[in-house]
Amino acid sequence: MNKQSMRGFLALVERDFPDEILRIHEPVRRELDITSTVFELERAGRSPIVFFERVEGFEMPVVTNLAGNRRLIAAAMEVEPSAPKRSGSLRGNLGFPRLAGNYSSLPSASIGWPHTSKGAY
């Protein structure tokens, strides 16, 4: 994957794994519909990325279950899905620094997304 971003990941999935992305065009409620859809897919043995195009009360679409499929994460990291787990391998492949210490005292951050009618994708 040449671009380490959510858009790059979604483009990879749409190009190489089109059956692993599910687009919901009907309006959904944020409170129950999104989570219950993902749970029902999991119960059926599926874990696609789910893209809700019309969420009531919002102008932007919602994408979820981005990390719900080991095969897609492996493709993004350019490794085999059956590759053995190594401590820190995800962090290292995505370019995150290795940090040492106690993180419980660090302040949490809130991320605000720009409000746009064109959507995030």
Secondary structure, 3 states (H helix, E strand, C coil): CCCCCHHHHHHHHHHHCHHHEEEECCCECCCCHHHHHHHHHHHCCCCCEEEECCECCCCCCEEECCCCCHHHHHHHHCCCCCCCCCCCHHHHHCCCCCCCCCCCCCCCCCCCCCCCCCCCC
